[in-house]
Amino acid sequence: MMYVLRKLMDRMLQAYGKGPFGPIVEALDFFLYSPDKTPEGPPYIRDGVDAKRFMSWAIIGLFPAFFGSVYFFGPRVLLVVLVSYVAGGLVEVMFSILRKEPIAEGLLVTGLIFPLTLPVGTPLWMVASGAIFGVFFGKEVFGGTGHNIMNPALVGRAFLFLSFPKAMSSGWVLPGQGALGAGLSHDATTGATPLLAVKLAQSAGQSVTVAIKEVVGTDWLQLLWTKGPDAFGATSAILVVIGGLIVIFSRVANWRIPVSIFGTIIVLGWVLHTLAPSTFMPPHYQLLAGGLLYGAFFMATDPVSGPVYNRARWAYGIGIGILILLIRGLSGYPEGVMFSILIMNLVAPLLDHAHRSITSRRFQHG
Amino acid sequence: MRFGAYRADSISATIESALPPEVLIPIGIPKGDALVAEGDPIKTGQPLVPDDLISPRQFHLSTVTGHVDRFISHGKGMRAPTSVAIARSGDDLFWEKEYDLPADAAAARLLMIRSGVIHACGEEIGRWLLGKTQNHLKALVVAGLSTSPLGSSGIGAVEEDVSLFSAGLSLWQTAASGTPVSIAVTEEEIERWRAAGVESEQVHIKALPNRYPYENPVILACAHLQKDLPGETNPLNEGILVIDTASVLAAGRIMTSRRPLIETRLELLGEGAKNTVAVLTRIGACAGGFFEPLLVRPSKLVAGGLLAGEGLTDDQPLLPHYHNVVALPLPERRFMGFAMPAATRHSWTRTVLSSLLPRVRFESKAEVGGEERPCISCGACEEVCPRGISPSYLFKVADADIIEEMELYGIDRCIQCGLCSYVCPSKIDLMGKIVAGLKRLEAERAE
């Protein structure tokens, strides 16, 4: 059986390996069989981690949130994710063929991370166009994996958010409470996200504290399991945190970024809330409502669009935290995680450069 | 002198290998003129370069008889050692009848060179230490030898046997006129060392935390010497004296028989070898075919350290500074290899769960373990770099050949330890690219 498979792969490589579909055949070959290359120069031993292993841990980290949303919202979630993979995958494969480069594994993460940020009722054509836009303009135009300056999944989401604001803000479906959700019938109940509800109440002249009481009542624990209608991946804070711990302990994500984001939100959020309780929400609500946990664990920690150095990572996380507080508190948008991360993505190279300048100065005066 | 006895114990295989018609003797970059010119006849044991001006880790005596064919550059990196190629013509062992035997002092000097005294700057020290730790460092020796005939204080590494070490130490102490010596050994080893009775008024034993292989040995040495971290140039001008079993044996042989050193003792290690064997061989024998009878699997042979060592090609001569040769099995294609738990392979990241498993069998293979991908800026190389430079940035500017940036961001500080290439999940050979950049920088400066 194994022998037959290997023979088949060898034959396919021989037939198509050099042709236009070479990257696809090669990707399949290297997916099925680990390569047997020997290093050409020292060091002759290498770490066991490679891109595939690295990305598979990111995906495993997303599993709790993903399976959780299947449980809450039903099988439509699977469809949305499938559409995102197919649409994004087409762009990726097309570029690989054009560039004659191997297909990069980053797509496997982007394709899953992106749909989890959408309302579950998003029309499928919208999901597809978001994925295509994100992969094309967020990544491929910059030169593909490793060269993008912004997180492609967030670029796709920002595109949908700005192009179809109505669908993106009113399509929130309440999570079903039974096994596999309530299904998604046409008359599925929709509602405002917890953050939007507070924002609406605020613009109606109500104070934040009162609005929060109305939205969640007194049952804070409810926010931990299902926070009401929201991006379906971020529905359950507990599941997101479990996944976040997986990516952090597998060292796929650097712990400094989420820690600095949470630290900023808690400390500065508490200060701001104490100073202006009617404008800024209390820190625990900031953390649990909306996509902050999801963004901090899975979006901000994207290594490509974030900074490389640990010191820069602290600054990056703190920057994201401050921007989230400002956007949520002072702007017209209820949610600020997406824009904060995108803005800090643009600042990240600058932070890296600052770190390098400081350390290189130390070399010179040695 | 009791060295004869140790020889029988620790050499488990002597391979009679025919010497090639041409033997390369590495002489480093001599700081003075060479004592021989092209075409000169040369005899076994004859000095090639002034011995007090020799670069670290290199050899300065001819190991064969013949004539100097040419001077050639050999090796990697900016400090490319120069070698002398000697075409063999006569009886290499003629000196048993003719040669004027070296005095004890010269033999001690030979010990230093044989075992790698480093007079040079901190970079060298770091490089050497890294090379050493990858050879399963068990102890560091720091000794104040400033008044000794050996001329400098030193840190030494012991690779094998406590009793052998004691022998080396007594030799060293004789040479050092009784200067106190302190030995730093790993915490697990300390009891064994005490039990062996090494400790005395002259010899102190200290515990040293040491984890293989990521603990930075430069930091280790600094901690032991109670000095600041070598952030800048020339931090540890201590000099290093390696006393290893091979050196002790060599010195013992020299001092008891008064012969020039023409043999070297290599240890063959690694998963590709049947078991760890010590091999006595003539310096200059070709690596190709030499180790084959001792291998169980087709392997890549690496000399001089697991990470920074050179890969041996078939026509490469075995040089005196190779203390061991690691046989790394060649990889094979495994079904769904990336998804396997891979606990058999040591991993810097925890993505293979190797750190969670209590008993991990490390299997080192000469394997890239994945396909090369663009850099994803994960920062793994930044975290392991013992010199605090930025490998992820330097390899990019080295690739793009931007000389000013390479200089600005401290490419000179690279000690070529290879950790960045080792950890890279995108399988980029950062060290190779940085070394190539260094070479271009050197060329630029030479102009």
Boltz contact constraints between the chains, C-beta under 6 A:
constraints:
  - contact:
      token1: [A, 30]
      token2: [B, 371]
      max_distance: 6.0
  - contact:
      token1: [A, 33]
      token2: [B, 333]
      max_distance: 6.0
  - contact:
      token1: [A, 34]
      token2: [B, 334]
      max_distance: 6.0
  - contact:
      token1: [A, 34]
      token2: [B, 337]
      max_distance: 6.0
  - contact:
      token1: [A, 34]
      token2: [B, 338]
      max_distance: 6.0
  - contact:
      token1: [A, 35]
      token2: [B, 371]
      max_distance: 6.0
  - contact:
      token1: [A, 36]
      token2: [B, 331]
      max_distance: 6.0
  - contact:
      token1: [A, 36]
      token2: [B, 332]
      max_distance: 6.0
  - contact:
      token1: [A, 36]
      token2: [B, 333]
      max_distance: 6.0
  - contact:
      token1: [A, 37]
      token2: [B, 368]
      max_distance: 6.0
  - contact:
      token1: [A, 38]
      token2: [B, 300]
      max_distance: 6.0
  - contact:
      token1: [A, 38]
      token2: [B, 366]
      max_distance: 6.0
  - contact:
      token1: [A, 39]
      token2: [B, 368]
      max_distance: 6.0
  - contact:
      token1: [A, 41]
      token2: [B, 432]
      max_distance: 6.0
  - contact:
      token1: [A, 42]
      token2: [B, 308]
      max_distance: 6.0
  - contact:
      token1: [A, 42]
      token2: [B, 418]
      max_distance: 6.0
  - contact:
      token1: [A, 43]
      token2: [B, 307]
      max_distance: 6.0
  - contact:
      token1: [A, 43]
      token2: [B, 418]
      max_distance: 6.0
  - contact:
      token1: [A, 43]
      token2: [B, 421]
      max_distance: 6.0
  - contact:
      token1: [A, 43]
      token2: [B, 422]
      max_distance: 6.0
  - contact:
      token1: [A, 44]
      token2: [B, 300]
      max_distance: 6.0
  - contact:
      token1: [A, 44]
      token2: [B, 302]
      max_distance: 6.0
  - contact:
      token1: [A, 44]
      token2: [B, 311]
      max_distance: 6.0
  - contact:
      token1: [A, 44]
      token2: [B, 328]
      max_distance: 6.0
  - contact:
      token1: [A, 44]
      token2: [B, 366]
      max_distance: 6.0
  - contact:
      token1: [A, 45]
      token2: [B, 364]
      max_distance: 6.0
  - contact:
      token1: [A, 46]
      token2: [B, 368]
      max_distance: 6.0
  - contact:
      token1: [A, 46]
      token2: [B, 369]
      max_distance: 6.0
  - contact:
      token1: [A, 46]
      token2: [B, 422]
      max_distance: 6.0
  - contact:
      token1: [A, 47]
      token2: [B, 347]
      max_distance: 6.0
  - contact:
      token1: [A, 47]
      token2: [B, 348]
      max_distance: 6.0
  - contact:
      token1: [A, 47]
      token2: [B, 422]
      max_distance: 6.0
  - contact:
      token1: [A, 47]
      token2: [B, 423]
      max_distance: 6.0
  - contact:
      token1: [A, 48]
      token2: [B, 342]
      max_distance: 6.0
  - contact:
      token1: [A, 48]
      token2: [B, 345]
      max_distance: 6.0
  - contact:
      token1: [A, 48]
      token2: [B, 347]
      max_distance: 6.0
  - contact:
      token1: [A, 48]
      token2: [B, 352]
      max_distance: 6.0
  - contact:
      token1: [A, 48]
      token2: [B, 369]
      max_distance: 6.0
  - contact:
      token1: [A, 49]
      token2: [B, 347]
      max_distance: 6.0
  - contact:
      token1: [A, 49]
      token2: [B, 349]
      max_distance: 6.0
  - contact:
      token1: [A, 49]
      token2: [B, 351]
      max_distance: 6.0
  - contact:
      token1: [A, 49]
      token2: [B, 425]
      max_distance: 6.0
  - contact:
      token1: [A, 50]
      token2: [B, 369]
      max_distance: 6.0
  - contact:
      token1: [A, 50]
      token2: [B, 370]
      max_distance: 6.0
  - contact:
      token1: [A, 50]
      token2: [B, 425]
      max_distance: 6.0
  - contact:
      token1: [A, 51]
      token2: [B, 373]
      max_distance: 6.0
  - contact:
      token1: [A, 51]
      token2: [B, 426]
      max_distance: 6.0
  - contact:
      token1: [A, 52]
      token2: [B, 338]
      max_distance: 6.0
  - contact:
      token1: [A, 53]
      token2: [B, 338]
      max_distance: 6.0
  - contact:
      token1: [A, 53]
      token2: [B, 351]
      max_distance: 6.0
  - contact:
      token1: [A, 54]
      token2: [B, 425]
      max_distance: 6.0
  - contact:
      token1: [A, 57]
      token2: [B, 351]
      max_distance: 6.0
  - contact:
      token1: [A, 145]
      token2: [B, 374]
      max_distance: 6.0
  - contact:
      token1: [A, 146]
      token2: [B, 374]
      max_distance: 6.0
  - contact:
      token1: [A, 146]
      token2: [B, 375]
      max_distance: 6.0
  - contact:
      token1: [A, 146]
      token2: [B, 376]
      max_distance: 6.0
  - contact:
      token1: [A, 250]
      token2: [B, 350]
      max_distance: 6.0
  - contact:
      token1: [A, 250]
      token2: [B, 351]
      max_distance: 6.0
  - contact:
      token1: [A, 251]
      token2: [B, 349]
      max_distance: 6.0
  - contact:
      token1: [A, 251]
      token2: [B, 350]
      max_distance: 6.0
  - contact:
      token1: [A, 303]
      token2: [B, 376]
      max_distance: 6.0
  - contact:
      token1: [A, 303]
      token2: [B, 377]
      max_distance: 6.0
  - contact:
      token1: [A, 303]
      token2: [B, 378]
      max_distance: 6.0
  - contact:
      token1: [A, 304]
      token2: [B, 376]
      max_distance: 6.0
  - contact:
      token1: [A, 304]
      token2: [B, 377]
      max_distance: 6.0
  - contact:
      token1: [A, 308]
      token2: [B, 377]
      max_distance: 6.0
  - contact:
      token1: [A, 308]
      token2: [B, 379]
      max_distance: 6.0
  - contact:
      token1: [A, 308]
      token2: [B, 392]
      max_distance: 6.0
  - contact:
      token1: [A, 309]
      token2: [B, 382]
      max_distance: 6.0
  - contact:
      token1: [A, 356]
      token2: [B, 390]
      max_distance: 6.0
  - contact:
      token1: [A, 360]
      token2: [B, 408]
      max_distance: 6.0
  - contact:
      token1: [A, 360]
      token2: [B, 409]
      max_distance: 6.0
  - contact:
      token1: [A, 363]
      token2: [B, 410]
      max_distance: 6.0
  - contact:
      token1: [A, 366]
      token2: [B, 232]
      max_distance: 6.0
  - contact:
      token1: [A, 366]
      token2: [B, 233]
      max_distance: 6.0
